[in-house]
């Protein structure tokens, strides 16, 4: 899909956004939010997209409606389309054109890797309008296409997306001159005492990896942010085997890792003047002759010992070592991790809002506001002392499950476990178990299956502060 800009529309298929007070004289079209109608006029195909009252229109309204508009173009099997941009006089809200582009690109996603008959493809999309900011449009395009890349990783077969596959994707990014990539294999992790990651991956024929990507956009600045992703390429539950009804979509348990790769891919292309260290703990949690055991105690990278109360609470183990390794070797000013960590967050917040946990109110507040702006919404949950105390073990320093009744506060206690490894660094944990994978039908720019949640949230958070 090629996206370009022009001052006036060139193609005979047009997407036109209208508010209720600007709507054309069509008796069957009220321009309600998300309402779509089609007209053929003088050899032109016009797709009118309603965005409701101008005063109540939001960026998310525009994203969602733009996605519906581009889906209509797919239905019509058109190969090229002009999208009429807003101008200053009719722009409902600041940033409308960028939201429009987000909806168009994200809403055009089709995963057809395994289909014999490929779906229709839109080859050219033209954003038509005067005085468009081409720099901002290009940045938005790069970020959105990085989201599509993230979706592809999550949607692909678990037999293909192994820990080494993720490592190879990172090494490919390392061909750029502004990023350094290091991959630790199971032998190197054993030497460095990254025992929790190795334990989780011990039962698999595809061994674990710790993947580090150091993006240096400002060599004169020592400050850096670490983004850390859970990369469980398939989660069988280990010896605490997952039952039918829960195991079928576990290829998506590496969505946090895919988010990190999507972010780093965008940074390599955008080249902003910031420093970001991307870290992925990647493992296949399998049943095998060498699989780790419930009830055993393992020593983490930072030295704390962990009693394994369930091998199906493995993501926090991988993240714990990845976080500790980041803290002690790269000394980031801030840590943000993304993980499909708990089913409990889906019970609490559903599939449209991710769980936010943090030891720093300023960081949490900024992330929350960023999510509201970019449409990847998050909600903060508490980390009171009682939750942390529930993780104390009788035979080790920590348990990987709390002493609470099974299922009680599971998302909170999982986050509390991670906090034990940040060593005071300002940190935010974002549980994307509900938002990373949509098992329902498409919702505007959110497709069925992998969503790519987190890529835009993190980049918006980083780049807005950079003002680039």
Beta strands, then each sheet from edge to edge (+ up, - down):
strand 1: 2-6
strand 2: 13-18
strand 3: 36-41
strand 4: 44-50
strand 5: 80-84
strand 6: 124-128
strand 7: 179-184
strand 8: 209-216
strand 9: 225-235
strand 10: 275-285
strand 11: 297-299
strand 12: 305-307
strand 13: 334-339
strand 14: 354-358
strand 15: 378-380
strand 16: 398-399
strand 17: 426-431
strand 18: 437-438
strand 19: 449-450
sheet 1: 1+ 6+ 5+ 2+ 4+ 3-
sheet 2: 7+ 8- 10+ 9+ 13+ 17+ 14- 15-
sheet 3: 11+ 12- 16-
sheet 4: 18+ 19-
end
